[in-house]
């Protein structure tokens, strides 16, 4: 195993360049691509074993803070979105999202997640729910190795791979062959076999679990502050994780307007 990088390279994210901590020097992960393989195999679930849970996010996404409260996230999102939700250890992902909201005075992300498909507009809500349940009944989702990096950056809509203008920080994970197969299955379930969307999706998938969002203008997010919060939860950077659930969200409008339409727990 290669050595841990103890002195992360920090670049001013306000100039639209990323601040990164690379966890494994040999892997050299980036926001665009990473090569670490998957762990675990897909499991097959019967429809009788699926647990369906739907929860509404808190109407106020702010947490108590001593910092000046930042304006709500202003970007207008769109469509229906599929999230991959990882298992947690003593609520570590949920708690770090809450801590980062307090640390920076920003709205908290309503649910820890990795985006698999964003902004679908070609399906009704009922049809999207049906397809999600059918997909989960036909197989699970491969587990993930520990994160390979921490990134704090600013996205600009229209740049390659960027569909919104926000500042954010993330735990960067890796996609292996089994994850690519799962993504192909998911796109086929929601867009059909041989679809243009499936052919055009970014390969390899670049999974990342976002932990905090802010408006890009004069963002208060910093890599140092993010790392200090993450350091409170050692399991965040050391643990492999199974996928606990897949969920369908309406991401139409601003973040406080997002709604969970369906959630299927996989174990």
SULBELLIN-V693076 format. One record per pair of residues at least 24 apart in sequence whose ideal C-beta (glycine too) atoms are under 7 Angstrom apart, sorted by the first residue. I is the first residue (numbers start at 1). J is the second residue. If there is no record, write none. Layout:
i = <I:I>
j = <J:J>
//
This chain:
i = <2:8:10:13:13:13:13:13:13:14:16:16:18:18:18:19:19:19:20:20:20:21:21:21:21:22:23:23:23:23:24:27:29:29:29:29:31:31:31:32:32:33:33:34:34:34:34:35:36:36:36:36:37:37:38:38:38:38:38:38:38:39:39:39:40:40:40:41:41:42:42:42:42:42:42:43:43:44:45:45:45:45:46:47:50:50:50:50:51:52:52:52:53:53:54:54:54:54:55:56:56:57:57:57:61:61:61:61:61:62:62:63:63:63:63:64:65:65:67:67:68:69:70:70:70:70:70:70:71:72:72:72:73:73:73:73:73:73:74:75:75:75:76:76:77:77:77:77:78:78:78:79:79:79:79:79:80:80:80:80:80:81:81:81:81:81:81:82:82:82:82:82:82:83:83:83:83:83:83:83:84:84:84:84:84:84:85:85:85:85:85:85:85:86:86:86:86:86:86:87:87:87:89:89:92:92:92:93:95:96:96:96:96:96:97:97:99:99:100:100:100:100:101:103:103:104:104:104:104:104:105:106:106:106:107:107:109:109:109:110:111:112:114:114:114:116:116:117:117:117:118:119:119:120:125:128:129:129:129:131:131:132:132:132:132:133:134:135:135:135:136:136:136:139:140:140:141:141:141:141:142:142:142:143:143:143:143:144:144:144:145:145:146:146:146:146:147:147:147:147:148:148:148:150:150:150:152:152:152:152:154:154:161:165:166:166:166:166:167:167:167:167:167:168:168:168:169:169:169:169:170:170:170:170:171:171:171:171:172:173:173:173:175:175:175:175:179:180:180:213:242>
j = <26:223:223:152:153:154:167:219:221:219:154:156:151:152:153:152:153:223:149:150:151:149:150:223:227:149:147:148:149:237:148:148:148:149:172:174:151:153:206:161:206:204:206:148:172:174:206:174:145:148:174:176:176:177:142:143:144:176:177:178:179:143:145:240:142:143:242:142:178:139:140:141:142:178:182:139:140:139:136:137:140:266:137:137:133:136:137:264:265:262:263:264:263:265:260:261:262:263:260:259:260:110:111:258:107:108:110:255:256:101:107:98:101:102:108:102:102:105:104:105:105:105:104:105:106:214:215:220:215:107:254:256:107:166:213:215:254:255:215:164:165:166:253:254:164:251:252:253:119:251:252:119:120:121:251:252:120:123:128:248:250:115:117:118:119:249:251:116:117:132:186:246:248:111:113:114:115:116:247:249:113:114:116:141:243:246:111:112:113:243:244:245:247:112:144:209:241:243:244:241:242:244:235:239:233:235:236:209:233:211:229:230:233:236:211:212:229:232:211:212:226:229:212:225:229:212:214:220:221:225:220:212:213:214:255:256:210:212:213:258:260:209:207:208:209:183:186:186:187:190:163:163:251:190:261:248:248:261:262:189:190:246:248:262:264:264:189:185:186:189:246:264:266:185:243:266:182:243:246:266:178:179:182:240:241:242:243:173:240:241:174:240:237:238:239:240:171:172:173:237:172:173:174:226:227:230:221:222:223:226:216:219:202:216:213:214:215:216:214:215:216:219:221:210:212:213:211:212:221:226:208:209:210:211:208:209:211:236:208:207:208:209:204:205:206:207:205:204:205:255:267>
//
